[in-house]
Structures are given as C-alpha cells and as structure tokens.
C-alpha cells in the first residue's frame, strides 16, 4: 500500500473481488440482510470468501453487523452504513459516466446481475 495516497489505497481496497458486489446486493435489499440470503443471491461466492469480505467491509465501516442469539439458528444480519451507501452512490455515478461516454457498449449477458438492476 502507498500510505500517503488516499486514492490509490481506496481503489486498491475496493478492487478486492466481491467487495462491491456485496455492497450492491446489500443496497438492493434495502435494509438488514441475513448472511444466508446474501450468499443465496451470490451463489458463486464461497461462504469463506463472503465471510472474509464481510469482516473487511465491517472493519472499514462500510457495513454494520448485528447478531440475534435469541433465535435458533442464530440470526446474523448486515446492512450498509451511511458511508457504504454513499460509496454505492459514487459507483452508480461512475456507471452513468461509463454509459454516457460509451466506455462499455456491450450489454450485460447475465440473466440475474445485481449491477444492472441498480
């Protein structure tokens, strides 16, 4: 990491595989989302990697986590913080910029793409 470069460090962190996809799925959910539901929406991510990314996003204060141990099984839920929500707004602005300037003319070929539904 380049300790003195905020832009480089931020882009390096956000380019981690699945980080932005997780955040967009949380944004789509609208509020708290259970781990199992999040994993179901992102079938190609392993539970281990999802757990790692969630911990990293929580450490960066982009998401928050709550656990309800009064239920069986224990209910573990996540949602975007204000910072996470604002970050997804910025990424949506980048999407609009890319569409305007025809950075990627190809339509998405996925049938169920969280990135295209925002």
C-alpha distances in whole Angstrom, upper triangle without the diagonal:
4,6,9,9,10,11,8,6,10,11,8,9,13,13,13,17,20,18,19,23,23,23,25,28,27,28,31,33,33,33,32,32,32,30,33,33,30,30,33,32,29,31,28,26,26,27,24,22,23,23,19,18,21,19,16,17,20,17,15,19,20,22,25,27,30,33,36,38,41,41,42,40,37,36,32,31,28,27,25,25,25,22,22,25,24,21,23,25,23,22,26,26,24,26,29,28,27,31,32,31,32,28,29,33,33,34,33,34,34,36,34,31,30,28,31,33,31
4,6,6,8,9,7,6,10,11,10,12,15,15,16,20,22,20,21,25,25,24,27,30,29,30,33,34,34,34,34,34,35,33,36,36,32,33,36,34,31,34,31,29,30,30,28,25,26,26,23,21,24,22,19,20,22,19,17,21,21,24,27,29,33,35,39,40,44,44,45,42,40,38,34,33,30,29,27,26,26,22,23,26,24,21,24,25,23,22,26,26,24,27,29,27,27,31,32,30,31,28,30,33,34,35,34,36,36,38,36,33,31,29,32,34,32
4,6,8,10,9,7,11,13,12,13,16,17,18,22,24,21,22,26,26,25,27,30,29,30,33,34,34,34,33,34,35,33,36,36,33,33,36,35,33,35,33,30,31,31,28,26,27,26,23,22,23,22,18,19,21,18,16,19,20,23,26,28,31,34,37,39,43,43,44,42,39,37,34,32,29,29,26,25,25,21,22,25,23,21,24,26,23,23,27,27,25,28,30,29,29,33,34,32,34,31,32,36,37,38,36,38,38,40,38,35,33,31,34,35,33
4,6,9,9,9,11,13,13,14,17,18,20,24,25,23,23,27,27,26,28,31,31,30,34,35,35,35,35,35,36,35,38,38,35,35,39,37,34,37,35,32,34,34,31,29,29,29,26,24,26,24,21,21,23,20,18,20,21,25,27,30,33,36,40,42,45,45,46,44,41,40,36,34,31,30,27,25,25,21,23,25,23,21,24,25,22,23,27,26,24,28,30,28,28,32,32,31,33,30,32,36,37,38,37,39,39,41,39,36,33,31,34,36,33
4,6,5,6,9,10,11,12,14,16,18,21,23,20,21,24,25,24,26,29,28,28,31,33,33,33,33,33,35,33,36,36,32,33,36,34,32,35,33,30,32,32,30,27,28,28,25,23,24,23,20,20,22,20,17,19,20,23,26,29,32,35,39,41,44,45,45,43,41,39,35,33,30,28,25,24,23,20,20,23,21,18,21,22,19,20,23,22,21,24,26,24,25,28,29,27,29,26,28,32,33,34,33,36,35,38,36,32,30,28,31,32,30
4,6,5,6,9,10,11,12,14,16,20,21,18,18,22,22,20,23,26,25,25,28,30,29,29,30,30,32,31,34,33,30,31,34,32,30,33,31,28,30,30,29,25,25,26,23,20,22,21,18,17,19,17,14,16,16,20,23,26,29,32,36,38,41,42,43,41,38,36,32,30,26,25,22,20,20,16,17,19,17,15,18,19,16,17,20,20,18,22,24,22,23,26,27,26,28,25,27,30,32,32,31,34,33,36,34,30,28,25,28,30,27
4,6,5,6,8,10,11,12,15,18,19,17,16,20,21,19,21,24,24,23,26,29,28,29,29,30,32,30,33,32,29,30,33,30,28,31,29,27,29,30,28,25,25,26,23,20,22,22,18,17,20,19,15,17,17,20,24,26,30,33,37,39,42,42,43,41,38,36,32,30,26,25,21,21,20,16,17,19,16,13,16,17,14,14,18,17,15,18,20,19,19,23,23,22,24,21,23,27,28,29,28,31,31,33,31,27,26,23,26,27,25
4,6,5,6,9,10,11,13,16,18,16,16,20,21,20,22,25,25,25,27,30,30,30,30,30,32,30,33,32,29,29,32,30,27,30,28,26,28,28,27,23,24,25,22,19,21,21,17,17,20,19,16,19,18,21,24,27,31,34,37,39,43,42,43,41,38,36,32,31,27,26,23,22,22,18,18,21,19,16,18,19,16,16,20,19,17,20,22,20,20,24,25,24,25,22,23,27,28,29,28,30,30,33,31,27,26,23,26,28,26
4,6,5,6,9,10,12,15,17,14,15,19,19,18,21,23,23,23,26,28,28,28,28,28,29,28,30,30,27,27,30,29,26,29,27,24,26,26,24,21,21,22,19,17,19,18,14,14,17,15,12,15,15,18,21,24,28,30,34,36,39,39,40,38,35,33,29,28,24,23,21,20,20,16,16,19,18,15,17,19,16,16,20,20,18,21,24,22,22,26,27,26,27,24,25,29,29,30,29,31,30,33,31,27,25,23,26,28,26
4,5,5,6,9,11,14,15,12,12,16,17,15,17,20,20,20,23,25,25,25,25,25,27,25,28,28,24,25,28,26,24,27,25,23,24,25,23,20,20,21,18,15,17,17,13,12,15,14,11,13,12,16,19,22,25,28,32,34,37,37,38,36,33,31,27,25,22,20,17,17,17,13,13,16,14,11,14,15,13,13,17,17,15,18,20,19,20,23,24,24,25,22,23,27,27,28,26,29,28,30,28,24,22,20,23,25,22
4,5,5,6,9,12,14,11,11,15,16,15,17,20,20,20,22,25,25,26,26,26,27,26,28,27,24,24,27,25,22,25,23,21,23,24,23,19,20,21,18,15,17,18,14,14,17,16,13,16,14,17,21,23,27,30,33,36,39,38,39,37,34,32,28,26,23,22,19,19,19,15,14,17,15,12,14,15,13,12,15,16,13,16,19,17,17,21,22,21,22,19,20,23,24,25,23,26,25,28,26,22,21,18,21,23,21
4,6,5,7,11,13,11,12,15,16,16,18,21,21,22,24,26,27,27,27,26,27,25,28,27,24,24,27,25,22,25,22,20,22,23,21,17,18,19,16,14,17,17,13,13,17,16,13,16,15,18,21,23,27,30,33,35,38,38,38,36,34,32,28,26,23,22,20,20,21,17,16,19,18,15,16,19,16,15,18,19,17,19,22,21,20,23,25,24,24,21,22,25,26,26,25,27,26,29,27,23,22,20,23,25,23
4,5,6,9,11,8,10,13,14,13,16,18,18,19,22,23,24,24,23,23,24,22,25,25,21,21,24,23,20,23,21,18,20,20,18,15,15,16,13,11,13,13,9,10,13,12,10,13,12,14,18,20,23,26,29,31,35,34,35,32,30,28,24,23,20,19,17,17,18,15,13,16,16,13,14,17,15,14,18,19,17,19,22,22,21,24,26,26,26,23,23,27,27,27,25,27,25,28,25,22,20,19,22,24,22
4,5,8,9,6,7,10,11,10,12,15,15,16,18,20,21,22,22,21,22,20,23,22,19,19,22,20,18,21,19,17,19,19,18,15,15,16,14,11,13,14,11,10,13,13,11,13,11,13,17,19,23,25,29,31,34,34,34,32,30,27,24,22,18,17,15,16,17,13,11,14,14,10,11,14,12,11,14,16,14,15,19,18,18,21,23,23,23,20,20,23,23,23,21,23,22,25,22,19,17,15,19,20,18
4,6,8,7,8,10,12,12,14,16,17,18,20,22,23,24,24,23,24,22,24,23,20,20,22,20,17,20,18,16,18,19,18,14,15,17,15,12,14,16,13,12,16,16,14,17,14,17,20,22,26,28,31,33,36,35,36,33,31,29,25,24,21,20,18,19,20,17,15,17,17,13,14,16,14,12,15,17,14,15,19,19,17,20,23,22,22,18,18,22,21,22,20,22,21,23,21,18,17,15,18,20,19
4,6,6,8,10,11,12,14,16,17,18,20,22,23,23,23,21,22,19,21,21,18,17,20,19,16,18,15,13,15,16,15,11,12,14,11,8,12,13,10,11,14,14,13,16,14,16,19,20,23,25,29,31,34,33,33,30,28,27,23,22,19,19,17,19,21,18,15,18,18,15,15,18,17,15,18,20,18,18,22,22,21,23,26,25,25,22,21,24,23,24,21,22,21,23,21,18,17,16,20,21,20
4,6,8,8,10,12,13,14,16,18,19,20,22,23,22,20,20,18,19,19,16,15,17,16,12,14,12,10,12,14,13,9,10,13,11,9,12,14,12,12,16,16,16,18,16,16,19,20,24,25,28,30,33,32,31,29,27,26,22,21,19,19,18,20,22,20,17,19,20,16,16,19,18,15,18,20,18,18,22,22,20,23,26,25,24,21,20,23,22,21,19,19,18,20,18,16,15,14,18,19,19
4,6,5,6,9,10,10,12,14,15,16,19,19,19,16,17,14,16,16,12,11,14,12,9,12,10,8,11,12,12,8,8,11,10,7,10,13,11,11,14,16,15,17,14,14,17,18,21,22,25,27,30,29,29,26,25,22,19,18,15,16,15,18,20,18,14,16,18,15,14,17,17,14,16,19,18,17,21,22,20,22,25,25,24,22,20,23,21,21,17,18,16,18,16,13,12,12,15,17,16
4,6,5,6,9,10,11,13,15,16,17,18,17,16,17,15,17,16,13,13,16,14,12,15,14,11,13,14,14,10,9,11,10,6,8,11,9,7,11,13,11,13,10,11,14,15,19,21,24,27,30,28,29,26,24,22,18,17,14,13,12,14,16,14,11,13,15,12,11,15,15,12,15,17,16,16,20,21,20,22,25,25,25,22,21,24,23,22,19,21,19,21,18,15,13,12,16,17,16
4,5,5,6,9,10,10,12,14,16,17,17,16,17,16,18,17,13,14,16,14,12,15,15,13,16,16,17,13,12,14,14,10,11,14,12,10,13,15,13,14,11,12,15,17,20,23,26,28,31,30,30,28,26,23,20,18,14,13,12,14,15,13,10,11,12,9,8,12,11,9,11,14,13,13,16,17,17,19,21,22,21,19,18,21,20,19,17,19,17,19,16,13,10,9,13,14,13
4,5,5,6,9,10,11,12,15,16,16,14,16,14,16,14,10,11,13,10,8,12,12,10,14,14,16,13,11,14,14,10,11,15,14,12,15,17,16,16,13,13,16,17,20,22,25,27,30,28,28,26,25,22,19,17,14,13,12,15,17,16,12,13,15,12,10,13,14,11,12,16,15,14,17,19,18,19,22,23,22,20,18,21,19,18,15,16,14,15,12,10,7,7,11,12,11
4,5,5,6,9,10,11,13,13,13,11,12,11,13,12,8,9,12,9,8,12,12,10,12,12,14,11,8,11,11,8,8,12,11,9,12,15,14,14,11,10,13,13,17,18,21,24,26,25,25,23,21,18,15,13,10,10,10,13,15,14,11,12,15,12,11,14,15,13,14,18,17,17,20,22,21,22,25,26,25,23,22,24,23,21,18,20,17,18,14,12,9,10,14,14,13
4,5,5,6,9,10,11,12,12,11,13,13,15,14,10,12,15,12,11,15,16,14,16,16,17,14,11,13,14,10,9,13,12,9,11,14,12,12,8,8,11,13,16,19,22,24,27,26,26,24,22,19,16,13,10,8,7,10,12,11,7,8,11,9,7,11,12,11,12,15,15,15,18,20,20,21,24,25,25,23,22,24,23,22,19,21,19,19,16,13,10,10,14,13,12
4,5,5,6,9,10,12,13,12,14,14,16,14,11,13,14,11,11,15,15,14,17,18,19,16,14,16,17,13,13,16,16,12,15,18,16,15,12,11,14,16,19,21,24,27,29,27,28,26,24,21,18,15,12,10,9,12,14,13,9,9,11,10,7,10,12,10,10,13,14,13,15,18,17,18,21,23,22,21,19,22,21,19,16,18,16,16,13,10,7,7,10,9,8
4,5,5,6,9,10,11,9,11,11,13,10,7,10,11,8,8,12,14,13,16,15,17,15,12,15,16,13,12,16,16,13,15,18,18,17,13,12,14,15,17,19,21,24,26,24,25,23,22,18,16,13,11,10,10,14,15,15,12,11,14,13,10,13,15,13,13,17,17,16,19,21,21,21,24,26,25,24,22,24,22,20,17,18,15,15,12,10,6,8,11,10,9
4,5,5,7,7,8,7,10,10,12,10,8,11,12,10,11,15,16,15,17,16,18,16,13,14,16,13,11,14,15,12,13,16,16,14,11,9,11,12,14,16,19,22,24,22,23,21,20,16,14,10,8,6,6,10,12,13,10,9,13,12,10,13,15,14,14,18,19,18,20,23,23,23,26,28,27,26,25,27,26,23,20,22,19,19,15,14,10,12,14,13,11
4,5,5,7,9,10,13,14,16,13,11,14,15,13,14,17,19,18,20,20,21,19,16,18,19,16,14,17,17,14,15,18,17,15,11,10,13,14,17,19,21,25,26,25,26,25,23,19,17,13,11,8,7,10,11,12,9,7,10,11,8,10,13,12,11,15,16,15,17,20,21,21,23,25,25,24,23,25,24,22,20,22,19,19,16,14,10,11,13,11,9
4,5,8,10,10,13,14,15,12,11,14,14,11,13,16,18,18,20,20,22,20,17,19,21,18,16,20,20,17,18,21,20,19,15,14,16,17,18,21,22,25,27,25,26,24,23,20,18,14,12,10,10,14,15,16,13,11,14,14,11,12,15,14,13,16,18,16,18,21,21,21,23,26,25,24,23,24,23,20,18,20,17,16,13,11,8,10,11,8,7
4,6,7,7,10,12,13,10,9,13,13,10,13,16,18,18,20,19,21,20,16,18,20,18,15,19,20,17,17,21,20,18,15,13,14,15,16,18,19,22,23,21,23,21,20,16,15,11,10,9,10,13,15,17,14,12,16,16,13,15,18,17,16,20,21,20,21,24,25,24,27,29,29,28,26,28,27,24,21,22,19,18,15,14,11,13,15,12,11
4,7,8,12,15,16,13,12,16,16,14,16,20,22,21,23,22,24,23,19,20,22,19,17,20,21,17,17,21,20,18,15,13,14,15,16,18,19,23,24,22,24,23,21,18,16,13,11,8,9,12,13,15,13,10,14,15,13,14,17,17,16,19,21,20,21,24,25,25,27,30,29,29,28,29,28,26,23,25,22,21,18,17,13,15,16,13,12
4,6,10,13,15,12,12,16,16,15,17,20,23,21,23,21,23,22,18,19,21,19,16,18,19,16,15,19,19,16,14,11,11,12,12,15,16,19,20,19,21,20,18,15,13,10,8,6,8,10,12,14,12,11,15,16,14,16,19,19,18,21,23,23,24,27,28,28,30,33,32,32,31,32,31,29,26,28,25,24,20,19,16,18,19,17,15
4,7,10,12,10,10,14,15,14,16,19,21,20,21,18,20,20,16,16,18,17,13,16,18,15,14,18,18,15,14,10,9,9,9,11,12,16,17,16,18,17,15,11,9,6,5,5,8,11,13,16,13,13,17,17,16,18,21,21,21,24,25,25,27,29,30,30,33,35,35,33,32,34,33,30,28,29,26,25,21,20,17,19,21,19,18
4,7,8,7,7,10,11,11,13,15,18,16,17,15,17,17,13,14,17,15,12,15,17,15,14,18,18,16,14,11,11,10,10,11,13,16,17,15,17,15,14,10,8,5,5,6,10,13,16,17,14,14,18,18,16,19,22,21,21,24,25,24,27,29,29,30,32,34,34,32,31,33,31,29,25,26,23,22,18,18,15,17,20,17,17
4,5,5,6,9,10,11,13,14,17,15,15,13,15,16,12,12,15,15,12,14,17,15,15,18,20,18,16,13,12,10,10,10,11,13,15,13,14,12,10,7,6,4,6,9,13,15,19,20,17,18,21,21,19,22,25,24,24,27,28,27,30,32,32,32,35,37,36,35,33,35,33,30,27,28,24,23,19,19,17,20,22,20,20
4,6,5,6,9,10,11,12,14,12,12,9,12,12,9,9,12,12,9,12,15,14,14,17,18,18,16,13,12,10,11,11,12,14,17,15,14,12,11,8,6,6,7,10,13,16,20,20,17,18,22,21,20,23,25,23,24,28,28,27,30,32,31,32,35,37,36,34,32,34,32,30,26,27,23,23,19,19,17,19,22,21,21
4,5,5,6,9,10,10,13,12,12,9,12,13,10,11,15,15,13,15,18,17,17,21,22,21,19,16,16,14,14,13,14,16,17,15,14,11,11,10,9,9,11,14,17,20,23,24,20,21,25,24,22,25,27,25,26,29,30,28,31,33,33,33,36,38,36,35,32,34,32,29,26,26,22,21,18,18,17,20,22,21,21
4,5,5,6,9,10,13,12,13,12,15,15,12,13,16,15,14,17,19,17,18,21,22,21,19,16,16,14,15,15,16,18,19,16,16,14,14,11,10,9,10,12,15,19,22,22,19,19,23,22,20,23,25,23,23,27,27,26,28,31,30,30,33,35,34,32,30,32,30,27,23,23,20,18,15,16,14,17,19,17,18
4,5,5,6,9,11,10,11,10,13,12,9,11,14,12,11,14,16,14,15,19,19,18,16,13,14,13,14,15,17,19,21,19,19,16,16,13,11,9,9,11,13,16,19,20,16,17,20,19,17,20,22,20,20,24,24,23,26,28,27,28,31,32,31,29,27,29,27,25,21,22,18,18,14,14,12,15,17,16,16
4,5,5,6,8,7,8,7,10,10,7,10,13,12,11,14,16,15,17,20,21,20,18,16,17,15,17,17,18,20,22,20,19,16,16,14,12,12,12,14,16,19,22,22,19,20,23,21,19,23,24,22,23,26,26,24,27,30,28,29,32,34,32,30,28,30,27,25,21,21,18,17,14,14,13,16,18,18,19
4,5,5,9,9,10,10,14,14,11,13,16,16,15,18,20,19,20,23,24,24,21,19,19,18,19,19,20,22,23,20,19,17,17,15,14,14,14,16,18,22,24,25,21,22,25,23,21,24,26,23,23,27,27,25,28,30,29,29,33,34,32,31,28,29,27,24,21,20,16,15,12,13,13,16,18,17,18
4,6,9,9,12,12,15,14,12,14,17,15,15,18,19,18,19,23,23,22,19,17,19,18,20,20,22,24,25,23,22,20,20,17,16,14,14,15,16,20,22,23,19,19,22,21,18,21,23,20,20,24,23,21,24,27,25,25,29,30,29,27,25,26,24,21,17,17,13,13,9,10,9,12,14,13,15
4,6,6,9,10,13,11,9,13,14,13,13,17,17,16,18,21,21,22,19,17,19,18,20,21,23,25,27,24,24,21,21,19,17,16,15,16,17,20,23,22,19,19,22,20,18,21,22,19,20,23,22,21,24,26,24,25,28,29,27,26,23,25,22,20,16,16,13,13,10,10,9,12,14,14,16
4,6,8,9,12,12,10,14,16,15,15,19,20,19,21,24,24,25,22,20,22,21,22,23,24,26,28,25,24,21,21,20,18,18,17,19,20,24,26,26,22,23,26,24,21,24,26,23,23,27,26,24,27,29,27,27,31,32,30,28,25,27,24,22,18,17,13,13,11,12,12,15,17,17,19
4,6,9,12,10,10,14,15,14,16,19,19,19,21,24,24,25,22,21,23,22,24,25,27,28,30,28,26,24,24,22,20,20,19,21,21,25,27,26,23,24,26,24,21,25,25,22,23,26,25,23,26,28,26,27,30,31,29,26,24,25,22,21,17,16,13,14,12,12,13,15,17,18,20
4,7,8,7,6,10,11,10,12,15,15,16,18,20,21,22,19,18,20,19,21,22,24,25,28,26,25,22,22,20,18,17,17,18,19,22,25,24,20,22,24,22,20,24,24,21,22,26,24,23,27,28,26,27,31,31,29,27,25,27,24,23,19,19,16,17,15,14,14,16,18,19,20
4,5,5,6,9,10,11,12,14,15,16,18,20,21,23,21,19,20,19,21,21,23,24,27,25,23,20,20,19,17,17,17,19,21,24,27,26,22,24,27,24,23,27,27,24,26,29,28,27,30,32,30,31,35,35,33,31,28,31,28,27,23,22,19,20,18,18,17,19,22,23,24
4,6,5,6,9,10,10,12,14,15,16,18,20,21,19,17,18,16,18,17,20,20,23,21,20,17,16,16,13,14,15,17,19,22,25,25,21,23,26,24,23,27,27,25,27,30,29,28,31,33,32,33,36,37,35,33,31,33,31,29,25,25,22,22,20,19,18,21,24,24,24
4,5,5,6,9,10,11,12,14,15,17,19,20,19,18,18,17,19,18,21,21,24,23,22,19,18,18,15,16,16,19,20,22,26,25,22,24,27,24,24,27,28,26,28,31,29,29,33,34,32,34,37,37,36,33,32,34,32,31,27,27,24,25,22,22,21,22,26,26,26
4,5,5,6,8,10,11,12,14,15,17,18,17,16,17,16,19,19,22,23,27,25,24,21,20,19,16,16,15,18,18,21,24,22,19,22,24,21,21,24,25,22,24,27,26,25,29,30,29,30,34,34,33,30,28,31,29,28,24,24,22,23,21,19,18,19,23,23,24
4,5,5,6,9,10,10,12,14,15,16,15,13,14,13,16,17,19,21,24,22,22,19,18,16,13,13,12,14,15,18,21,20,17,19,22,19,18,22,23,20,22,26,25,24,28,29,28,29,32,33,32,29,28,30,28,27,23,24,21,22,19,17,16,17,21,21,21
4,6,5,6,9,10,11,12,14,15,15,13,13,12,14,14,17,18,22,20,20,17,15,14,11,12,11,14,15,18,21,20,17,20,22,20,20,24,25,23,25,28,27,27,30,32,31,32,35,36,35,33,31,34,32,31,27,28,24,25,22,21,19,21,24,24,24
4,5,5,6,9,10,11,13,14,14,13,14,13,16,17,20,21,25,24,23,21,19,18,14,15,13,16,16,18,21,19,17,20,22,20,20,24,24,22,24,27,26,26,30,31,30,32,35,35,34,31,30,33,32,31,27,28,25,27,24,22,20,21,25,25,25
4,5,5,6,8,10,11,12,11,10,12,12,16,17,21,22,26,25,25,22,20,18,15,14,12,13,13,15,18,16,14,17,19,16,16,20,20,18,21,23,22,23,26,27,26,28,31,31,31,28,27,30,29,28,25,25,23,24,21,19,17,18,21,22,21
4,5,5,6,9,10,10,9,8,9,9,12,14,17,19,22,21,22,19,17,15,11,11,8,10,11,13,16,15,12,15,17,16,16,19,20,19,21,24,23,23,27,28,28,29,32,33,32,30,29,32,30,29,26,27,24,25,22,20,17,18,22,22,21
4,6,5,6,9,10,10,9,9,9,12,14,17,19,22,22,22,20,17,16,12,12,10,12,13,14,17,16,14,17,19,17,18,22,22,21,23,26,26,26,29,30,30,32,35,35,35,32,32,35,33,32,29,30,28,29,25,24,21,22,25,25,24
4,5,5,6,9,9,9,11,12,15,17,21,22,26,26,26,24,21,20,16,15,13,14,13,14,16,14,12,16,17,15,16,20,20,19,22,24,23,24,27,28,28,30,32,33,33,30,29,33,32,31,28,30,27,29,25,23,21,21,25,25,23
4,5,5,6,5,6,8,10,14,16,20,22,25,25,26,24,21,19,15,13,10,10,9,10,13,11,9,12,14,12,13,16,17,16,18,21,20,21,24,25,25,28,30,30,31,28,28,31,30,29,26,28,26,27,24,21,18,18,22,22,20
4,5,5,6,5,6,7,11,13,17,19,22,23,24,22,19,17,13,12,9,10,9,9,12,11,10,13,15,14,15,18,19,19,21,23,23,24,27,28,29,31,33,34,34,32,31,34,33,32,29,31,28,29,26,24,21,21,25,24,22
4,5,8,8,9,10,14,16,20,22,25,25,27,25,22,20,16,15,13,13,12,12,14,12,12,15,17,15,17,20,20,20,23,25,25,26,29,29,30,32,34,35,35,33,32,36,35,34,32,33,31,32,29,27,24,24,27,27,25
4,5,8,10,12,16,19,22,24,28,28,29,27,24,22,19,17,14,13,11,10,12,9,9,13,14,12,14,17,17,17,20,21,21,23,26,26,27,29,31,31,32,30,30,33,33,32,30,32,30,31,28,25,22,22,25,25,23
4,6,7,10,13,17,20,23,25,26,28,26,23,20,17,15,12,11,9,7,9,7,8,11,12,11,14,16,16,17,20,21,22,23,26,26,27,30,31,32,33,31,31,34,34,33,30,33,30,31,28,25,22,22,25,25,22
4,7,10,14,17,20,23,26,26,27,26,23,20,17,14,10,9,6,5,8,6,4,8,9,8,10,13,13,14,16,18,18,20,22,23,24,26,28,29,30,27,27,30,30,29,27,29,27,28,24,22,18,18,21,21,18
4,7,10,14,17,20,22,22,24,22,19,16,13,10,7,5,4,5,8,8,6,9,11,11,12,14,16,16,18,20,21,22,24,26,26,28,30,31,31,30,29,32,31,30,27,29,26,27,23,21,18,18,21,20,18
4,7,10,14,17,19,19,21,20,17,14,11,8,6,6,6,6,10,11,9,11,14,14,15,18,19,20,21,23,24,25,27,29,30,31,33,35,35,33,33,35,35,33,30,32,29,29,26,24,20,21,24,23,21
4,7,10,13,16,16,18,16,13,11,7,6,5,7,9,10,13,14,13,15,18,18,18,21,23,22,24,26,27,28,30,32,32,34,36,37,37,36,35,37,36,34,31,33,29,30,26,24,21,23,26,24,23
4,7,10,12,13,15,14,11,8,6,5,7,9,12,12,16,17,16,17,21,21,21,24,26,26,27,30,31,31,33,35,36,37,39,41,41,39,38,40,39,37,34,35,32,31,28,27,24,25,28,26,25
4,6,9,10,11,11,7,6,5,6,9,12,15,16,20,21,19,21,24,24,24,27,29,29,30,33,34,34,36,38,38,39,42,44,43,41,40,43,41,39,36,36,33,33,29,28,25,28,30,29,28
4,6,6,9,9,6,5,6,8,12,14,18,19,22,24,22,23,27,27,27,29,32,31,32,35,36,36,38,41,41,42,44,46,46,44,43,45,43,41,38,38,35,34,30,30,27,30,32,30,29
4,5,7,8,5,6,8,11,15,18,21,22,25,27,26,27,30,30,30,33,35,35,35,39,39,39,42,44,44,45,47,49,49,47,45,48,46,44,40,41,37,36,33,33,30,33,35,33,33
4,7,9,7,8,11,13,17,20,23,24,27,29,28,29,32,33,32,35,37,37,37,40,42,41,43,46,46,47,49,51,51,49,48,50,48,45,42,42,39,38,34,34,32,35,37,35,34
4,6,5,6,10,12,16,19,23,24,27,29,28,28,32,32,31,34,36,36,36,39,41,40,42,45,45,45,48,50,49,48,46,48,46,43,40,40,36,35,31,32,30,33,35,32,32
3,5,7,11,14,18,21,24,26,30,31,29,30,34,34,33,35,38,37,37,41,42,41,43,46,45,46,49,51,50,48,46,48,46,43,39,39,35,34,31,32,30,33,35,33,33
4,6,9,12,16,19,23,25,29,30,28,29,32,32,31,34,36,35,35,39,39,39,41,44,43,44,47,48,47,46,44,45,43,41,37,37,33,32,29,29,28,31,33,31,31
4,6,10,13,17,20,22,26,27,25,26,30,30,29,32,34,33,34,37,38,37,40,42,42,42,45,47,46,44,43,45,43,40,37,37,33,32,29,29,27,30,32,30,30
4,6,10,13,17,19,22,24,22,23,26,26,25,28,31,30,30,34,34,34,36,39,39,39,42,44,43,41,40,42,40,37,34,34,31,30,26,26,24,27,29,27,27
4,7,11,14,16,20,21,19,20,23,23,22,25,28,27,28,31,31,31,34,36,36,37,39,41,40,39,37,39,38,35,32,32,29,28,25,24,22,24,27,25,25
4,7,11,13,16,18,15,16,20,20,19,22,24,23,24,27,28,28,30,33,33,33,36,38,37,36,34,37,35,33,30,30,27,26,23,22,19,21,24,22,21
4,7,9,13,14,12,13,16,16,15,18,21,20,21,24,25,25,27,29,29,30,33,35,34,33,32,34,33,31,27,29,25,25,22,20,17,19,22,20,19
4,7,10,11,9,9,13,13,13,15,18,17,18,21,22,22,24,27,27,28,30,32,32,31,30,32,31,29,26,28,25,25,21,19,16,17,20,18,16
4,7,8,5,6,9,10,9,12,14,14,15,18,19,20,22,24,24,26,28,29,30,28,28,30,30,28,25,27,25,25,21,19,16,16,19,17,15
4,5,5,6,9,10,11,12,14,15,17,19,20,21,23,25,26,27,29,31,31,30,30,32,32,31,28,31,28,29,25,23,19,19,22,21,18
4,5,5,6,9,10,11,13,14,15,17,19,20,21,23,25,26,27,29,30,29,29,32,32,30,29,31,29,30,26,24,20,20,22,21,17
4,5,5,6,9,10,11,13,14,15,17,19,20,21,23,25,26,27,28,27,27,30,31,30,28,30,29,29,26,23,20,19,22,21,18
4,5,5,6,9,10,11,12,14,15,17,19,20,21,23,24,26,27,25,25,28,28,27,24,27,25,26,23,20,16,16,19,18,15
4,5,5,6,9,10,11,13,15,15,17,19,20,21,23,25,26,24,24,27,27,25,24,26,24,25,22,19,15,15,17,16,13
4,5,5,6,9,10,11,13,14,15,17,19,20,21,23,24,23,24,26,27,26,24,27,26,27,24,21,17,16,18,17,14
4,5,5,6,9,10,11,13,14,15,17,19,20,21,22,21,21,24,25,24,22,25,24,25,22,19,16,14,17,17,13
4,5,5,6,9,10,10,12,14,15,17,18,20,21,19,19,22,22,21,19,22,21,22,19,16,12,11,13,13,10
4,5,5,6,9,10,11,12,14,15,17,19,20,19,19,22,22,21,20,23,22,23,21,17,14,12,14,14,10
4,5,5,6,9,10,11,12,14,15,17,18,17,18,21,22,21,20,24,23,24,22,19,16,13,15,16,12
4,5,5,6,9,10,10,12,14,15,16,14,15,18,18,18,17,20,19,21,19,15,13,10,12,13,10
4,5,5,6,9,10,11,12,14,15,14,14,17,17,16,16,19,18,20,18,14,12,9,10,11,8
4,5,5,6,9,10,10,12,14,13,15,17,18,18,18,21,21,23,21,18,16,13,13,14,11
4,5,5,6,9,10,11,12,10,12,15,16,16,16,20,20,22,21,17,16,12,13,15,12
4,5,5,6,9,10,10,9,10,12,13,13,13,16,17,19,18,14,13,9,10,12,10
4,5,5,6,9,10,10,11,12,14,14,15,18,19,21,20,17,15,12,11,13,11
4,5,5,6,8,8,10,12,15,15,16,20,21,23,23,19,18,15,14,16,14
4,5,5,6,5,7,9,11,12,14,17,18,21,21,17,17,13,13,16,14
4,6,5,6,7,8,10,11,12,16,18,19,20,17,17,13,12,14,14
4,6,8,10,10,13,14,16,20,21,23,23,20,20,17,15,17,16
4,6,8,9,13,15,17,20,22,24,25,22,22,18,17,20,19
4,5,5,9,11,14,17,19,22,22,19,20,17,15,18,18
4,6,9,12,13,16,18,21,22,19,19,16,15,18,18
4,6,8,10,13,15,18,19,16,17,14,13,16,17
4,6,9,12,15,17,19,16,18,15,13,17,18
4,6,8,12,14,16,14,16,14,12,16,17
4,6,9,11,13,11,14,12,9,13,15
4,6,8,10,8,11,9,7,11,13
4,6,9,9,12,12,10,13,16
4,6,6,9,10,9,11,14
4,6,10,11,10,11,14
4,7,9,8,9,12
4,5,6,7,9
4,5,5,7
4,6,6
4,6
4
